[in-house]
Amino acid sequence: MLKNGDKENNYYIVKLDILPEAIKKTIIVKEMLKRGEETTVNSAVEKVGLSRSAYYKYKDAVFPFFEASKQKIITLSLVLSNQPGVLSMVLNTIAEVDGNVLTINQGIPLQGVAYVTISFETLQLKVELEDLINRIGEIKGVIKTEIIAQS
């Protein structure tokens, strides 16, 4: 049960379109600064029509899902074609970017596909998690990739 004044960090995934304008604009300012489109907070907040105080109020509380996954354990659900080497290529792709695989669970392939879950640490990743997921999805024989857990 949530109580007023709880200091515990609670996180929720919320659709962008229901957020208040100040939070949406804070997200835009953070992206502008990260991409180098603007070099100062003052110029970025002015460009989007947000007060500096609102930016500083929300800046440490909003971040993209994939950024929040740093220093976490991610569990992927994969549907793979039942061909030699597909799982190996997925594991090599994770290892190439310094993901630390913790568990691998694979069911017996049925009707030409194998269902696999892989849990790995993201602490040392050399790329953004989103990039890694995209790379895995591009491997020949990977039919579907989905993040099913983050802890």
Helices and strands as residue ranges (DSSP letters): G 16-18, H 21-35, H 41-48, H 52-58, H 65-68, E 73-81, H 86-96, E 100-106, E 113-121, H 129-137, E 142-150
